Amino acid sequence: MENEIRLEAFEKMLKAIQEDYETTECKMKQLKEGGKEKTATYRQLMGNKLQYQNMLSLYKIYGLLDEESK
């Protein structure tokens, strides 16, 4: 029972990270198209994106994420 709860929590967290990564990429693209790459918002989004990438990379290293997933 406890393992099922932990797995469900992991899956929920993974989905949230993947969605946040996608949203962040989209926002960054919009700002870049508007020539706003040097804004504080863009730089904060870049930091968030790098954090999400790092987390997803760790999931891949430990075999918790499919290779074709982001």
C-alpha positions as a Markdown table, in Angstrom:
| # | Residue | x | y | z |
|---|---|---|---|---|
| 1 | Met | 0.0 | 0.0 | 0.0 |
| 2 | Glu | 2.7 | 2.4 | 1.0 |
| 3 | Asn | 4.7 | 1.6 | -2.2 |
| 4 | Glu | 1.6 | 2.4 | -4.3 |
| 5 | Ile | 1.2 | 5.8 | -2.6 |
| 6 | Arg | 4.9 | 6.6 | -3.2 |
| 7 | Leu | 4.7 | 5.6 | -6.8 |
| 8 | Glu | 1.6 | 7.7 | -7.3 |
| 9 | Ala | 3.3 | 10.7 | -5.7 |
| 10 | Phe | 6.4 | 10.2 | -7.9 |
| 11 | Glu | 4.2 | 10.0 | -11.1 |
| 12 | Lys | 2.4 | 13.2 | -10.0 |
| 13 | Met | 5.7 | 15.0 | -9.3 |
| 14 | Leu | 7.2 | 13.8 | -12.6 |
| 15 | Lys | 4.2 | 15.0 | -14.6 |
| 16 | Ala | 4.3 | 18.4 | -12.9 |
| 17 | Ile | 8.0 | 18.8 | -13.6 |
| 18 | Gln | 7.5 | 17.9 | -17.3 |
| 19 | Glu | 4.6 | 20.3 | -17.6 |
| 20 | Asp | 6.5 | 23.1 | -15.9 |
| 21 | Tyr | 9.5 | 22.5 | -18.2 |
| 22 | Glu | 7.2 | 22.7 | -21.3 |
| 23 | Thr | 5.5 | 25.9 | -20.0 |
| 24 | Thr | 8.8 | 27.5 | -19.2 |
| 25 | Glu | 10.2 | 26.7 | -22.7 |
| 26 | Cys | 7.1 | 28.2 | -24.3 |
| 27 | Lys | 7.3 | 31.4 | -22.2 |
| 28 | Met | 11.0 | 31.7 | -23.0 |
| 29 | Lys | 10.3 | 31.4 | -26.7 |
| 30 | Gln | 7.7 | 34.1 | -26.6 |
| 31 | Leu | 10.1 | 36.5 | -24.8 |
| 32 | Lys | 12.9 | 35.7 | -27.2 |
| 33 | Glu | 10.6 | 36.4 | -30.2 |
| 34 | Gly | 9.9 | 39.8 | -28.6 |
| 35 | Gly | 13.6 | 40.5 | -28.1 |
| 36 | Lys | 13.4 | 40.3 | -24.3 |
| 37 | Glu | 16.3 | 37.8 | -23.7 |
| 38 | Lys | 18.0 | 40.2 | -21.3 |
| 39 | Thr | 15.1 | 40.8 | -19.0 |
| 40 | Ala | 15.0 | 39.5 | -15.4 |
| 41 | Thr | 11.9 | 37.4 | -16.3 |
| 42 | Tyr | 13.8 | 35.6 | -19.1 |
| 43 | Arg | 16.8 | 35.0 | -16.9 |
| 44 | Gln | 14.6 | 33.6 | -14.1 |
| 45 | Leu | 12.9 | 31.3 | -16.6 |
| 46 | Met | 16.3 | 30.1 | -17.8 |
| 47 | Gly | 17.2 | 29.3 | -14.2 |
| 48 | Asn | 14.0 | 27.3 | -13.8 |
| 49 | Lys | 14.5 | 25.5 | -17.1 |
| 50 | Leu | 18.0 | 24.4 | -16.1 |
| 51 | Gln | 16.7 | 23.2 | -12.7 |
| 52 | Tyr | 13.9 | 21.2 | -14.4 |
| 53 | Gln | 16.4 | 19.8 | -16.9 |
| 54 | Asn | 18.7 | 18.7 | -14.1 |
| 55 | Met | 15.8 | 16.9 | -12.3 |
| 56 | Leu | 14.7 | 15.1 | -15.5 |
| 57 | Ser | 18.3 | 14.1 | -16.1 |
| 58 | Leu | 18.6 | 12.6 | -12.7 |
| 59 | Tyr | 15.4 | 10.6 | -13.3 |
| 60 | Lys | 16.9 | 9.2 | -16.5 |
| 61 | Ile | 20.2 | 8.4 | -14.8 |
| 62 | Tyr | 18.4 | 6.3 | -12.1 |
| 63 | Gly | 16.2 | 4.6 | -14.7 |
| 64 | Leu | 13.0 | 6.4 | -13.6 |
| 65 | Leu | 12.3 | 8.0 | -16.9 |
| 66 | Asp | 12.1 | 6.7 | -20.5 |
| 67 | Glu | 14.9 | 7.8 | -22.7 |
| 68 | Glu | 12.6 | 9.5 | -25.2 |
| 69 | Ser | 11.0 | 11.6 | -22.5 |
| 70 | Lys | 12.3 | 15.1 | -21.8 |
